[in-house]
């Protein structure tokens, strides 16, 4: 359960807030709708039984109420710091440092999700775990369609398209030289979708196994400890080879982001600054709202 709460209520929400939204009104609207969207998302994975629904919805509501008042101001502060350095030339180390800071900033949200999710896990049934396994299988098929195209050329093409779209959401239109930089960097990337899929499946299997253990031996197993362990493994795989691959990919991507940022024009940086300022204003407004 924590594995799912963490993804839906922390990581995906942050991606939503920091990468995909183009205007302050969209961010506010999305955050207002987020509890209902999180409920639909979780129910799609766990197919909650009738008697479980009130507790699950209450946990989601509590998380967002807590998150709005305690975490959004911190996110706004980090974005404000970023906006002050938007005209700076950045290094790969600086980008990796920012990434580590962002991960640490989201730790309280993950911890809170563990606290709220733990009581729910013991009430899951075997039928729900089997539903979860089927949903994981469906997700993996969608992953294969998105990332495991039949040829290397088609994979690169899809990755280039995704990456251009992501950068343009922050900086505005990319010029031809920047698109070439993106294409060349992706071709040289150590990114391995097969390894990523294998790690996803390992995590999924481990999550189901651990949740099943909680159901079978509720007295011998501490739910919160189990969920904290699953959360840590999402950040750092127990597989040594995958951790080495992940570090190599992270270093590559930090250099990539630095190179791309350093190539941006004054107009593109102003676009990014305006977007950050809109997000900052929205985060402050959301934090001050009374629910």
C-alpha positions as CSV (number, residue, x, y, z in Angstrom):
1,X,0.0,0.0,0.0
2,X,2.8,2.4,0.9
3,X,4.5,1.7,-2.4
4,X,1.3,2.9,-4.2
5,X,0.6,5.8,-1.8
6,X,4.2,7.0,-2.2
7,X,4.0,7.0,-6.0
8,X,0.6,8.6,-6.3
9,X,0.8,11.1,-3.5
10,X,4.4,12.1,-3.7
11,X,6.4,11.4,-6.8
12,X,3.7,11.8,-9.4
13,X,2.3,14.9,-7.7
14,X,5.7,16.5,-7.7
15,X,6.2,15.7,-11.3
16,X,2.8,17.2,-12.0
17,X,3.6,20.4,-10.1
18,X,7.1,20.9,-11.4
19,X,7.2,19.6,-14.9
20,X,3.8,19.4,-16.7
21,X,1.8,22.5,-15.7
22,X,1.8,25.5,-17.9
23,X,-0.1,28.1,-15.9
24,X,-1.0,29.1,-12.4
25,X,-4.7,28.4,-12.9
26,X,-3.9,24.9,-14.1
27,X,-1.7,24.2,-11.1
28,X,-4.3,25.3,-8.7
29,X,-7.1,23.4,-10.4
30,X,-5.0,20.2,-10.6
31,X,-4.1,20.4,-6.9
32,X,-7.7,20.9,-5.9
33,X,-8.6,17.8,-8.0
34,X,-5.6,15.7,-6.8
35,X,-7.3,14.0,-3.8
36,X,-10.0,12.6,-6.1
37,X,-7.5,11.7,-8.8
38,X,-5.3,9.9,-6.2
39,X,-8.4,8.0,-5.0
40,X,-9.2,6.8,-8.5
41,X,-5.6,5.9,-9.1
42,X,-5.3,3.8,-5.9
43,X,-8.6,2.2,-6.4
44,X,-7.5,1.1,-9.9
45,X,-4.6,-0.7,-8.3
46,X,-6.2,-2.2,-5.2
47,X,-9.9,-2.4,-6.0
48,X,-11.0,-1.4,-2.5
49,X,-13.7,-3.3,-0.8
50,X,-16.7,-1.4,0.4
51,X,-15.7,-1.3,4.0
52,X,-12.2,-0.1,3.1
53,X,-13.3,2.9,1.1
54,X,-13.9,5.4,4.0
55,X,-10.5,4.8,5.6
56,X,-8.7,5.0,2.3
57,X,-10.4,8.3,1.3
58,X,-9.8,9.7,4.8
59,X,-6.0,8.8,4.6
60,X,-5.8,10.6,1.2
61,X,-7.7,13.6,2.6
62,X,-5.4,13.8,5.7
63,X,-2.3,13.6,3.5
64,X,-3.3,16.5,1.2
65,X,-4.5,18.6,4.2
66,X,-1.1,18.1,5.9
67,X,0.8,18.5,2.6
68,X,-0.9,21.8,1.7
69,X,-0.1,23.5,5.0
70,X,3.3,22.1,5.7
71,X,5.1,21.2,2.4
72,X,4.0,23.6,-0.3
73,X,5.8,26.6,1.3
74,X,9.1,24.6,1.2
75,X,8.6,23.7,-2.5
76,X,7.9,27.4,-3.2
77,X,11.2,28.3,-1.4
78,X,13.2,25.9,-3.6
79,X,11.6,27.1,-6.8
80,X,12.4,30.7,-5.7
81,X,16.0,29.8,-5.3
82,X,16.1,28.2,-8.7
83,X,14.5,31.3,-10.3
84,X,17.3,33.5,-8.9
85,X,19.9,31.4,-10.7
86,X,18.1,30.9,-14.0
87,X,20.7,33.1,-15.8
88,X,23.7,31.3,-14.3
89,X,25.9,28.9,-16.2
90,X,25.5,25.6,-14.5
91,X,27.6,22.5,-14.1
92,X,26.7,18.8,-14.0
93,X,27.6,18.7,-10.3
94,X,25.3,21.6,-9.6
95,X,22.4,19.9,-11.4
96,X,23.0,16.6,-9.5
97,X,23.2,18.6,-6.3
98,X,19.8,20.2,-7.0
99,X,18.4,16.8,-7.8
100,X,19.6,15.5,-4.4
101,X,18.1,18.5,-2.7
102,X,14.7,17.9,-4.3
103,X,14.7,14.3,-3.3
104,X,15.4,15.2,0.3
105,X,12.7,17.9,0.2
106,X,10.1,15.2,-0.7
107,X,11.2,12.8,2.1
108,X,8.6,14.2,4.6
109,X,5.8,13.6,2.1
110,X,6.9,10.0,1.7
111,X,7.2,9.5,5.5
112,X,3.7,10.9,6.0
113,X,2.3,8.6,3.3
114,X,3.9,5.6,5.2
115,X,2.2,6.6,8.4
116,X,-1.2,6.9,6.8
117,X,-0.8,3.9,4.6
118,X,0.4,1.4,7.1
119,X,-3.0,0.8,8.9
120,X,-4.6,0.1,5.5
121,X,-2.2,-2.7,4.4
122,X,-3.3,-5.3,7.0
123,X,-6.9,-5.1,5.7
124,X,-6.0,-6.0,2.1
125,X,-7.2,-9.4,0.9
126,X,-5.6,-12.0,-1.4
127,X,-8.1,-11.1,-4.1
128,X,-6.8,-7.5,-3.9
129,X,-3.2,-8.6,-4.2
130,X,-4.1,-10.6,-7.3
131,X,-5.8,-7.5,-8.7
132,X,-2.6,-5.6,-8.0
133,X,-0.5,-8.2,-9.9
134,X,-2.8,-7.9,-12.9
135,X,-2.6,-4.1,-12.8
136,X,1.2,-4.3,-12.6
137,X,1.2,-6.7,-15.7
138,X,-0.9,-4.2,-17.6
139,X,1.4,-1.3,-16.7
140,X,4.4,-3.3,-17.9
141,X,2.7,-3.9,-21.2
142,X,2.2,-0.2,-21.5
143,X,5.8,0.4,-20.6
144,X,6.9,-1.9,-23.4
145,X,4.8,0.0,-25.9
146,X,6.3,3.3,-24.7
147,X,9.9,2.4,-24.3
148,X,10.6,-0.9,-26.0
149,X,9.9,-0.2,-29.6
150,X,11.1,-2.9,-32.0
151,X,14.2,-1.1,-33.3
152,X,16.8,1.1,-31.6
153,X,16.1,3.9,-34.1
154,X,12.4,3.9,-33.2
155,X,13.3,4.0,-29.5
156,X,15.6,6.9,-30.0
157,X,12.9,8.7,-32.0
158,X,10.3,8.3,-29.3
159,X,12.8,9.3,-26.6
160,X,13.8,12.4,-28.5
161,X,10.2,13.5,-28.9
162,X,9.5,13.0,-25.2
163,X,12.6,14.9,-24.2
164,X,12.0,17.9,-26.5
165,X,8.4,18.2,-25.1
166,X,9.7,18.2,-21.5
167,X,12.3,20.8,-22.1
168,X,9.9,23.0,-24.1
169,X,7.4,22.8,-21.2
170,X,10.0,24.8,-19.2
171,X,11.9,26.9,-21.7
172,X,9.6,27.3,-24.6
173,X,10.4,26.3,-28.2
174,X,13.8,24.6,-28.8
175,X,15.9,25.7,-31.7
176,X,17.4,23.4,-34.3
177,X,20.8,23.3,-32.5
178,X,19.2,22.4,-29.2
179,X,17.1,19.7,-30.8
180,X,20.4,18.3,-32.3
181,X,22.0,18.4,-28.8
182,X,19.0,16.5,-27.4
183,X,19.1,13.9,-30.2
184,X,22.9,13.4,-29.9
185,X,22.8,13.1,-26.2
186,X,20.0,10.5,-26.3
187,X,21.8,8.4,-28.8
188,X,24.9,8.4,-26.5
189,X,22.8,7.8,-23.4
190,X,23.4,4.7,-21.2
191,X,19.6,4.5,-20.7
192,X,18.5,0.8,-20.9
193,X,14.8,0.3,-20.9
194,X,15.2,-3.5,-20.5
195,X,17.1,-2.9,-17.3
196,X,14.5,-0.5,-16.1
197,X,11.7,-2.9,-16.8
198,X,13.5,-5.7,-15.0
199,X,14.0,-3.5,-12.0
200,X,10.3,-2.4,-12.1
201,X,9.2,-6.0,-12.1
202,X,11.6,-6.8,-9.2
203,X,10.1,-4.0,-7.2
204,X,6.5,-5.0,-8.1
205,X,7.1,-8.6,-7.1
206,X,8.8,-7.6,-3.8
207,X,5.9,-5.2,-3.0
208,X,3.3,-8.0,-3.6
209,X,5.4,-10.5,-1.6
210,X,5.8,-8.1,1.4
211,X,2.1,-7.1,1.4
212,X,1.2,-10.8,1.3
213,X,3.5,-11.5,4.3
214,X,1.7,-8.7,6.2
215,X,-1.6,-10.4,5.6
216,X,-0.4,-13.9,6.4
217,X,1.6,-13.0,9.5
218,X,0.1,-9.7,10.9
219,X,1.4,-10.2,14.4
220,X,5.0,-11.0,13.4
221,X,5.4,-8.2,10.9
222,X,5.6,-4.5,11.5
223,X,3.7,-2.9,8.7
224,X,5.4,0.5,9.0
225,X,8.9,-1.0,8.9
226,X,8.0,-3.0,5.8
227,X,6.7,0.0,4.0
228,X,9.7,2.1,4.9
229,X,11.9,-0.6,3.5
230,X,9.9,-0.7,0.3
231,X,10.1,3.1,0.1
232,X,13.9,3.1,0.5
233,X,14.3,0.4,-2.2
234,X,12.4,2.6,-4.6
235,X,15.2,5.2,-4.1
236,X,18.1,2.8,-4.0
237,X,17.8,-0.6,-5.5
238,X,19.2,-3.6,-3.5
239,X,20.7,-4.8,-6.7
240,X,24.4,-3.6,-6.9
241,X,24.6,-3.7,-10.7
242,X,21.4,-1.7,-11.1
243,X,22.6,0.9,-8.6
244,X,25.8,1.3,-10.7
245,X,23.8,1.7,-13.9
246,X,21.5,4.2,-12.2
247,X,24.5,6.3,-11.0
248,X,25.9,6.2,-14.5
249,X,22.6,7.3,-16.0
250,X,22.1,10.0,-13.4
251,X,25.5,11.5,-14.1
252,X,24.8,11.5,-17.8
253,X,21.5,13.2,-17.4
254,X,22.9,15.8,-15.0
255,X,25.5,16.7,-17.7
256,X,22.8,16.7,-20.3
257,X,20.6,19.1,-18.4
258,X,23.5,21.4,-17.7
259,X,24.5,21.5,-21.4
260,X,20.9,22.2,-22.5
261,X,20.4,24.9,-19.9
262,X,23.7,26.6,-20.8
263,X,22.6,26.6,-24.5
264,X,19.3,28.5,-23.8
265,X,18.7,32.0,-25.0
266,X,17.7,35.0,-22.9
267,X,14.1,34.6,-24.2
268,X,14.0,30.9,-23.2
269,X,15.4,31.7,-19.7
270,X,12.8,34.4,-19.3
271,X,10.2,31.9,-20.2
272,X,11.5,29.5,-17.5
273,X,11.7,32.3,-15.0
274,X,8.1,33.3,-15.6
275,X,6.9,29.8,-15.3
276,X,8.8,29.3,-12.0
277,X,7.3,32.6,-10.6
278,X,3.8,31.5,-11.6
279,X,4.3,28.2,-9.8
280,X,5.7,30.0,-6.7
281,X,2.7,32.3,-6.5
282,X,0.4,29.4,-6.9
283,X,2.1,27.3,-4.2
284,X,1.9,30.1,-1.8
285,X,-1.8,30.7,-2.6
286,X,-2.6,27.0,-2.2
287,X,-0.8,26.8,1.1
288,X,-2.8,29.7,2.5
289,X,-6.2,28.4,1.4
290,X,-8.5,27.0,4.2
291,X,-9.9,23.7,3.3
